[in-house]
Amino acid sequence: MYISEKLADFIVKLDYEMIPNEVKQRAKELMLDALGTALAAKNESCVLNVTKAFESLSLNPSEKIWCEDKKLDVIYAAMVNAIAAHALDFDDTHTEAILHASAILAPLCLTYGFSVSKDGKKVLKAFIAGWEIAARVGIASKGSFHKRGFHTTAIAGIFGSVAASCVLLDLNKEQIINALGLAGSFASGVNEFLSNGSNSKVLHIANALKNGILVTNFAKANMSGPLSIFEGRDNIFRAFGLEDECDKNELYKGLSEIWQVMQVSLKPYPSCHFAHGLIDCAVSLRNDGLKAQDIVSIRCFVDEVPIAFICDPIEAKYAPKSAYAAKFSMPFLMALAFFDGKITLKSYEDLNRADLIEFAKKISYEKKKSSGFPKYFPGHLEAILSDGKIIKKDIPINKGNFDNPLSFEELKSKFLSNATASLSLTKAEELVEKVQNLEKLGDFHF
């Protein structure tokens, strides 16, 4: 049996009533977090610019986007919501898969999903199914998509988008197999955005959402796709990854037993998730009562994949030129955490603080494999003090990871803080209740 057949069998047989309650609750929490991050991005230039582009393309502007009172064609509206959900790098991550799927799946399900189905249970099931498939593609790749220069969320994300859309559109098993096969030809997204902090990364999210919907509609109309998309001569792991490093058993291991939404980490800091363990280390140094003048240098120990995102080229990371670039700068983020004790969306308003830049230049890195990565995004460092003493910090599990999670109250506080960038506190609190009762809804408008 081909792997696509096994995955299709799982999707078509997925019964909402048999999904554990804690899985449904966690799915709602991930949706709420994605919604909040999108609402906080109301004034981001990429959100404003892409909205303008879609306004000129929309022929039937019937669906209001989340962060302002404008309507677009429903798929375009979902794409804007997806871009907004990822624009601030404050959305969740499946750390082992190195995947930001909620930014794709929450807008797909809540915006497009309720336009084709008035069943909140089906929408919630679609979100869960999407995460199950997308995460497994990412896990199976073992980080090798990134090693090849591709964005895992862009490659794995379309398979999650397809799985969710197959649930929403009630595809049969044969059609789902075709949809998964076709998805491989619509996967795309390279990491060159790292060179200048450009907008292509957020477009990867929107592209995965849109292409997943298109592919699923093609399959519903009985367009065929390759059965062997996961194991054939030109399968996705050979095309986008390093096939010898991949483990394709991860694609179906533990289906209906290990639920991927339970393995997703929420971000306490609005930055690249790879840096979070090191941010935790910097906060710990601050909590020790150390001052900047007490520290001569800091040597960080970083896994191979994160280096390309948050460390290289290190000289450019010391004084990032934009808020977006700052979110991918390990030394700058650590300096923020050390001086301010926290990182918020307002932390990036002044990138020219001399204290931060001077401290950031004390920070260097060494490539070193950690036992926890990529299940965890740990932090390990050695700080040399002015008196010659060496202090070590080891954060094996970053705050917000599913094994060191944010409480629901912490998540709710993050949501309300984000959502009130676009809504009143009363409206934001109403949204919490709405998402918490999603299975009872027949639409999702606010």
VEXDREN-2710 file (C-alpha; in Angstrom, 1 decimal):
% VEXDREN-2710
k/r/px/py/pz
1/MET/0.0/0.0/0.0
2/TYR/1.3/3.4/-0.9
3/ILE/1.7/6.0/1.9
4/SER/-0.8/8.3/0.2
5/GLU/-3.3/5.5/0.5
6/LYS/-2.7/5.1/4.2
7/LEU/-3.0/8.8/4.8
8/ALA/-6.2/9.0/2.7
9/ASP/-7.6/6.1/4.7
10/PHE/-7.0/8.0/7.9
11/ILE/-8.6/11.2/6.6
12/VAL/-11.7/9.6/5.2
13/LYS/-12.3/7.6/8.4
14/LEU/-11.6/10.4/10.8
15/ASP/-14.7/10.5/13.1
16/TYR/-15.2/13.8/15.0
17/GLU/-16.8/12.0/18.0
18/MET/-13.8/9.7/18.3
19/ILE/-11.3/12.5/18.5
20/PRO/-10.2/12.9/22.2
21/ASN/-11.6/15.9/23.9
22/GLU/-8.2/17.2/24.9
23/VAL/-7.2/17.2/21.2
24/LYS/-10.3/19.2/20.3
25/GLN/-9.6/21.7/23.1
26/ARG/-5.9/22.1/22.0
27/ALA/-7.0/22.6/18.4
28/LYS/-9.3/25.5/19.6
29/GLU/-6.4/27.0/21.5
30/LEU/-4.1/26.9/18.4
31/MET/-6.8/28.5/16.3
32/LEU/-7.3/31.2/19.0
33/ASP/-3.6/31.9/19.1
34/ALA/-3.4/32.2/15.3
35/LEU/-6.4/34.5/15.2
36/GLY/-4.9/36.7/17.8
37/THR/-1.6/37.0/16.0
38/ALA/-3.4/37.9/12.8
39/LEU/-5.4/40.7/14.6
40/ALA/-2.2/42.1/16.0
41/ALA/-0.8/42.5/12.5
42/LYS/-3.4/45.0/11.4
43/ASN/-0.9/47.7/10.4
44/GLU/1.9/45.6/9.1
45/SER/2.9/46.8/5.6
46/CYS/2.8/43.3/4.1
47/VAL/-0.8/42.9/5.3
48/LEU/-1.8/46.3/3.9
49/ASN/0.0/45.8/0.6
50/VAL/-1.4/42.4/-0.1
51/THR/-4.9/43.5/0.8
52/LYS/-4.5/46.3/-1.8
53/ALA/-3.4/43.7/-4.4
54/PHE/-6.3/41.4/-3.7
55/GLU/-8.8/44.3/-3.8
56/SER/-7.8/44.8/-7.4
57/LEU/-8.2/41.1/-8.1
58/SER/-11.5/40.4/-6.3
59/LEU/-14.5/39.9/-8.5
60/ASN/-17.0/38.9/-5.7
61/PRO/-15.8/40.6/-2.5
62/SER/-18.1/38.8/0.0
63/GLU/-15.9/37.9/2.9
64/LYS/-14.6/40.4/5.5
65/ILE/-10.9/40.0/6.4
66/TRP/-10.1/39.7/10.1
67/CYS/-8.1/42.8/10.8
68/GLU/-10.1/45.5/9.1
69/ASP/-13.5/46.2/7.6
70/LYS/-12.7/45.3/4.0
71/LYS/-14.2/42.5/2.0
72/LEU/-12.5/40.3/-0.6
73/ASP/-13.3/37.1/-2.6
74/VAL/-13.4/34.3/0.1
75/ILE/-10.1/32.6/-0.9
76/TYR/-8.3/36.0/-1.1
77/ALA/-9.7/36.9/2.3
78/ALA/-8.4/33.6/3.7
79/MET/-5.0/34.3/2.2
80/VAL/-4.8/37.8/3.8
81/ASN/-5.8/36.3/7.1
82/ALA/-3.0/33.7/6.7
83/ILE/-0.4/36.4/5.9
84/ALA/-1.5/38.4/8.9
85/ALA/-1.3/35.3/11.1
86/HIS/2.4/34.8/10.2
87/ALA/3.5/38.4/9.6
88/LEU/4.7/39.0/13.2
89/ASP/6.4/35.7/13.7
90/PHE/4.3/35.3/16.8
91/ASP/2.4/32.2/15.6
92/ASP/2.9/28.6/16.8
93/THR/5.4/26.0/15.7
94/HIS/5.5/22.2/15.6
95/THR/9.1/22.1/16.7
96/GLU/10.0/18.6/15.5
97/ALA/8.5/19.3/12.1
98/ILE/9.8/22.9/12.1
99/LEU/6.4/23.9/10.9
100/HIS/4.0/26.8/11.3
101/ALA/0.7/25.1/10.2
102/SER/-1.8/27.0/12.2
103/ALA/-1.2/30.2/10.2
104/ILE/-2.4/28.2/7.2
105/LEU/-5.1/26.1/8.7
106/ALA/-6.9/28.5/11.0
107/PRO/-7.7/31.0/8.2
108/LEU/-8.4/28.1/5.8
109/CYS/-10.9/26.5/8.2
110/LEU/-12.4/29.6/9.8
111/THR/-12.7/31.7/6.6
112/TYR/-12.9/29.3/3.7
113/GLY/-14.2/26.4/5.8
114/PHE/-17.4/28.1/7.0
115/SER/-18.0/29.4/3.5
116/VAL/-18.4/25.8/2.2
117/SER/-19.7/24.1/5.4
118/LYS/-21.9/25.5/8.1
119/ASP/-20.8/22.8/10.5
120/GLY/-18.4/23.8/13.3
121/LYS/-17.6/20.2/14.1
122/LYS/-16.4/19.6/10.5
123/VAL/-14.4/22.8/10.5
124/LEU/-12.7/21.7/13.8
125/LYS/-12.1/18.2/12.4
126/ALA/-10.6/19.7/9.2
127/PHE/-8.1/21.7/11.3
128/ILE/-7.0/18.6/13.2
129/ALA/-6.7/16.5/10.1
130/GLY/-4.6/19.3/8.4
131/TRP/-2.2/19.4/11.3
132/GLU/-1.9/15.5/11.4
133/ILE/-0.7/15.4/7.8
134/ALA/1.4/18.5/7.6
135/ALA/3.3/17.7/10.8
136/ARG/4.1/14.2/9.7
137/VAL/5.5/15.5/6.4
138/GLY/7.7/17.9/8.3
139/ILE/8.8/15.3/10.9
140/ALA/9.6/12.8/8.1
141/SER/11.9/15.3/6.4
142/LYS/14.1/15.5/9.5
143/GLY/14.9/19.2/8.8
144/SER/16.3/18.4/5.4
145/PHE/13.9/20.7/3.5
146/HIS/15.6/23.6/5.3
147/LYS/19.1/22.1/4.6
148/ARG/18.2/22.3/0.9
149/GLY/17.1/25.9/1.2
150/PHE/13.3/25.3/1.2
151/HIS/10.9/26.5/3.8
152/THR/9.3/23.5/5.6
153/THR/6.1/25.3/6.2
154/ALA/5.8/25.9/2.5
155/ILE/6.5/22.3/1.5
156/ALA/4.7/20.4/4.3
157/GLY/2.0/23.1/4.6
158/ILE/0.3/22.4/1.4
159/PHE/-0.3/18.7/2.4
160/GLY/-2.0/20.0/5.6
161/SER/-4.0/22.4/3.5
162/VAL/-5.1/19.6/1.2
163/ALA/-6.0/17.3/4.1
164/ALA/-8.1/20.0/5.7
165/SER/-9.8/20.9/2.4
166/CYS/-10.6/17.3/1.7
167/VAL/-12.5/17.1/5.0
168/LEU/-14.4/20.3/4.3
169/LEU/-15.3/19.2/0.8
170/ASP/-16.2/15.6/1.7
171/LEU/-13.8/13.9/-0.8
172/ASN/-13.8/10.2/-1.0
173/LYS/-10.7/8.0/-0.5
174/GLU/-9.7/7.9/-4.2
175/GLN/-10.1/11.7/-4.6
176/ILE/-8.0/12.3/-1.4
177/ILE/-5.2/10.1/-2.8
178/ASN/-5.2/12.1/-6.0
179/ALA/-5.3/15.4/-4.0
180/LEU/-2.2/14.3/-2.0
181/GLY/-0.5/13.3/-5.2
182/LEU/-1.2/16.6/-6.8
183/ALA/-0.1/18.6/-3.8
184/GLY/3.5/17.7/-4.4
185/SER/3.5/19.6/-7.7
186/PHE/2.1/22.7/-6.0
187/ALA/4.7/22.8/-3.1
188/SER/7.1/25.7/-3.2
189/GLY/8.9/28.2/-1.1
190/VAL/12.6/29.0/-0.8
191/ASN/14.4/30.5/2.2
192/GLU/16.1/33.4/0.4
193/PHE/13.8/35.8/2.3
194/LEU/16.5/35.6/5.0
195/SER/18.8/37.6/2.8
196/ASN/16.9/40.8/3.3
197/GLY/13.8/40.1/5.5
198/SER/11.5/40.3/2.6
199/ASN/7.8/39.3/2.2
200/SER/8.2/36.0/0.4
201/LYS/8.0/34.1/3.7
202/VAL/4.5/35.2/4.5
203/LEU/3.5/34.6/0.9
204/HIS/4.5/30.9/1.4
205/ILE/1.8/30.7/4.0
206/ALA/-0.9/32.2/1.7
207/ASN/0.3/30.1/-1.3
208/ALA/0.0/26.9/0.7
209/LEU/-3.5/27.8/1.7
210/LYS/-4.6/28.7/-1.8
211/ASN/-3.0/25.8/-3.6
212/GLY/-4.4/23.3/-1.1
213/ILE/-7.9/24.6/-1.9
214/LEU/-7.2/24.5/-5.6
215/VAL/-5.7/21.0/-5.6
216/THR/-8.6/19.6/-3.5
217/ASN/-11.1/21.1/-6.0
218/PHE/-9.2/19.6/-8.9
219/ALA/-9.2/16.2/-7.2
220/LYS/-13.0/16.5/-6.4
221/ALA/-13.4/17.0/-10.2
222/ASN/-11.5/13.7/-10.6
223/MET/-8.1/15.1/-11.7
224/SER/-5.5/12.4/-11.0
225/GLY/-2.3/12.7/-9.0
226/PRO/0.7/10.3/-8.5
227/LEU/0.1/7.5/-6.0
228/SER/3.8/7.5/-5.2
229/ILE/4.3/11.2/-4.2
230/PHE/6.0/10.1/-1.0
231/GLU/8.2/7.2/-2.3
232/GLY/8.5/7.3/-6.1
233/ARG/11.6/8.2/-8.1
234/ASP/10.9/11.9/-7.9
235/ASN/9.1/12.0/-4.6
236/ILE/8.9/15.1/-2.5
237/PHE/11.7/14.1/-0.1
238/ARG/14.1/13.6/-3.0
239/ALA/12.9/16.8/-4.7
240/PHE/12.9/19.1/-1.7
241/GLY/14.9/17.3/0.9
242/LEU/17.8/14.9/1.5
243/GLU/16.1/11.6/1.1
244/ASP/18.7/9.5/2.8
245/GLU/18.2/11.6/6.0
246/CYS/14.4/11.3/5.9
247/ASP/12.3/8.7/7.7
248/LYS/9.1/8.1/5.8
249/ASN/7.7/5.8/8.5
250/GLU/7.0/9.0/10.4
251/LEU/4.3/9.8/7.8
252/TYR/1.9/7.2/9.2
253/LYS/3.4/6.2/12.6
254/GLY/0.9/6.6/15.4
255/LEU/-2.0/7.8/13.3
256/SER/-5.1/8.1/15.6
257/GLU/-2.8/7.6/18.6
258/ILE/-0.2/10.4/18.6
259/TRP/-2.1/13.6/17.9
260/GLN/0.1/16.3/16.3
261/VAL/-1.8/19.3/17.7
262/MET/-0.7/18.1/21.1
263/GLN/2.9/18.5/20.0
264/VAL/2.7/22.1/19.0
265/SER/4.5/24.9/20.8
266/LEU/3.1/28.4/21.4
267/LYS/5.4/31.4/21.3
268/PRO/5.8/33.6/24.3
269/TYR/8.1/35.9/22.3
270/PRO/7.3/37.5/18.8
271/SER/10.5/36.2/17.1
272/CYS/11.9/33.3/15.2
273/HIS/11.2/30.3/17.3
274/PHE/14.7/28.9/16.9
275/ALA/15.9/31.7/19.2
276/HIS/13.5/31.1/22.1
277/GLY/15.7/28.8/24.2
278/LEU/18.6/31.4/24.0
279/ILE/16.2/34.2/24.8
280/ASP/15.3/32.2/27.9
281/CYS/19.0/32.0/28.7
282/ALA/19.4/35.7/28.4
283/VAL/16.5/36.3/30.8
284/SER/18.1/33.9/33.2
285/LEU/21.4/35.9/33.1
286/ARG/19.4/39.0/33.9
287/ASN/17.6/37.3/36.7
288/ASP/21.0/36.4/38.2
289/GLY/21.5/40.1/38.7
290/LEU/24.2/40.5/36.2
291/LYS/24.8/43.9/34.4
292/ALA/26.1/44.4/30.9
293/GLN/29.5/45.5/32.2
294/ASP/29.8/42.3/34.1
295/ILE/29.9/40.2/30.9
296/VAL/32.9/40.1/28.6
297/SER/31.5/37.7/26.1
298/ILE/28.8/35.0/25.5
299/ARG/29.3/31.9/23.5
300/CYS/26.1/30.2/22.3
301/PHE/25.9/26.6/21.2
302/VAL/23.5/26.3/18.3
303/ASP/22.2/23.4/16.1
304/GLU/22.9/23.4/12.4
305/VAL/19.5/24.3/11.0
306/PRO/18.9/27.4/13.3
307/ILE/22.3/28.8/12.4
308/ALA/21.1/29.8/8.9
309/PHE/18.1/31.6/10.4
310/ILE/19.3/33.4/13.5
311/CYS/23.2/33.4/13.4
312/ASP/24.6/33.9/9.9
313/PRO/26.0/36.2/8.8
314/ILE/26.7/37.2/12.4
315/GLU/28.0/40.7/11.7
316/ALA/24.7/41.6/10.0
317/LYS/22.8/40.2/13.0
318/TYR/24.3/42.6/15.5
319/ALA/22.4/45.7/14.2
320/PRO/19.4/44.5/12.2
321/LYS/18.0/47.1/9.8
322/SER/14.3/46.2/10.1
323/ALA/11.9/44.8/12.7
324/TYR/11.5/41.7/10.6
325/ALA/15.3/41.2/10.4
326/ALA/15.6/41.7/14.2
327/LYS/13.2/38.8/14.8
328/PHE/15.8/36.5/13.1
329/SER/18.8/37.9/15.0
330/MET/20.0/35.8/17.9
331/PRO/22.4/38.4/19.4
332/PHE/19.9/41.2/19.1
333/LEU/17.1/39.2/20.6
334/MET/19.2/38.1/23.5
335/ALA/20.3/41.7/24.1
336/LEU/16.6/42.7/24.2
337/ALA/15.8/40.0/26.7
338/PHE/18.8/40.8/28.8
339/PHE/18.1/44.5/29.1
340/ASP/14.3/44.5/29.1
341/GLY/13.5/41.1/30.7
342/LYS/10.9/40.4/28.0
343/ILE/10.3/40.8/24.2
344/THR/7.0/42.2/23.0
345/LEU/5.7/43.5/19.8
346/LYS/6.8/47.0/20.9
347/SER/10.4/45.8/21.4
348/TYR/11.2/46.4/17.8
349/GLU/10.2/50.1/17.7
350/ASP/13.8/51.3/18.3
351/LEU/16.5/49.2/16.6
352/ASN/19.2/51.8/17.2
353/ARG/19.6/51.4/20.9
354/ALA/23.3/51.6/21.6
355/ASP/23.1/49.5/24.7
356/LEU/21.5/46.6/22.7
357/ILE/23.9/46.8/19.8
358/GLU/27.0/47.0/22.1
359/PHE/25.8/44.0/24.1
360/ALA/24.9/42.0/21.0
361/LYS/28.4/42.3/19.7
362/LYS/29.6/40.4/22.8
363/ILE/27.6/37.3/21.5
364/SER/29.0/34.7/19.2
365/TYR/28.1/31.1/18.4
366/GLU/29.5/27.6/17.8
367/LYS/27.7/24.9/15.9
368/LYS/26.9/22.0/18.2
369/LYS/24.3/19.3/18.1
370/SER/21.9/19.2/21.0
371/SER/20.0/16.1/22.1
372/GLY/16.7/17.9/22.3
373/PHE/16.6/19.6/18.9
374/PRO/14.2/19.7/17.0
375/LYS/11.6/18.5/19.4
376/TYR/12.8/21.4/21.6
377/PHE/14.4/24.6/20.7
378/PRO/16.9/24.6/23.6
379/GLY/19.3/27.3/24.7
380/HIS/22.9/26.6/25.7
381/LEU/25.6/29.2/26.4
382/GLU/28.7/30.1/28.3
383/ALA/29.2/33.6/29.6
384/ILE/32.7/34.9/30.6
385/LEU/32.5/37.6/33.3
386/SER/34.9/40.4/33.9
387/ASP/36.3/38.7/37.0
388/GLY/37.2/35.6/34.9
389/LYS/34.3/33.5/36.1
390/ILE/32.4/31.4/33.6
391/ILE/28.7/31.0/33.9
392/LYS/26.8/28.3/32.0
393/LYS/23.1/28.4/31.1
394/ASP/21.2/25.4/29.8
395/ILE/17.6/25.6/28.9
396/PRO/16.7/22.2/27.6
397/ILE/13.0/22.9/26.9
398/ASN/12.1/26.4/25.7
399/LYS/9.1/28.1/27.4
400/GLY/5.9/27.6/25.5
401/ASN/6.9/24.1/24.2
402/PHE/4.3/21.5/24.8
403/ASP/6.5/20.0/27.5
404/ASN/6.9/23.4/29.1
405/PRO/3.6/24.9/28.1
406/LEU/1.9/28.2/28.5
407/SER/-1.2/27.9/30.6
408/PHE/-4.6/28.7/29.1
409/GLU/-4.6/31.9/31.1
410/GLU/-1.2/32.9/29.6
411/LEU/-2.5/32.0/26.2
412/LYS/-5.7/34.0/26.8
413/SER/-3.6/37.0/28.0
414/LYS/-1.5/36.8/24.9
415/PHE/-4.6/36.6/22.7
416/LEU/-6.3/39.6/24.3
417/SER/-3.1/41.7/24.1
418/ASN/-2.8/40.9/20.4
419/ALA/-6.5/41.1/19.5
420/THR/-7.0/44.5/21.0
421/ALA/-4.8/45.9/18.3
422/SER/-7.8/45.6/16.1
423/LEU/-10.8/45.1/18.4
424/SER/-12.2/46.4/21.7
425/LEU/-11.5/44.3/24.8
426/THR/-15.2/43.3/24.9
427/LYS/-15.1/42.0/21.3
428/ALA/-11.9/40.2/21.9
429/GLU/-13.3/38.4/24.9
430/GLU/-16.4/37.5/22.9
431/LEU/-14.1/35.9/20.3
432/VAL/-12.5/33.8/23.0
433/GLU/-15.9/32.4/23.8
434/LYS/-16.8/31.9/20.2
435/VAL/-13.7/29.8/19.5
436/GLN/-14.1/27.9/22.7
437/ASN/-17.6/26.9/21.4
438/LEU/-16.6/26.4/17.8
439/GLU/-18.2/23.0/17.4
440/LYS/-21.6/24.7/18.0
441/LEU/-21.2/27.4/15.3
442/GLY/-22.6/27.6/11.8
443/ASP/-20.5/30.5/10.7
444/PHE/-17.6/32.6/11.9
445/HIS/-18.0/36.3/11.6
446/PHE/-17.2/39.1/14.1
END
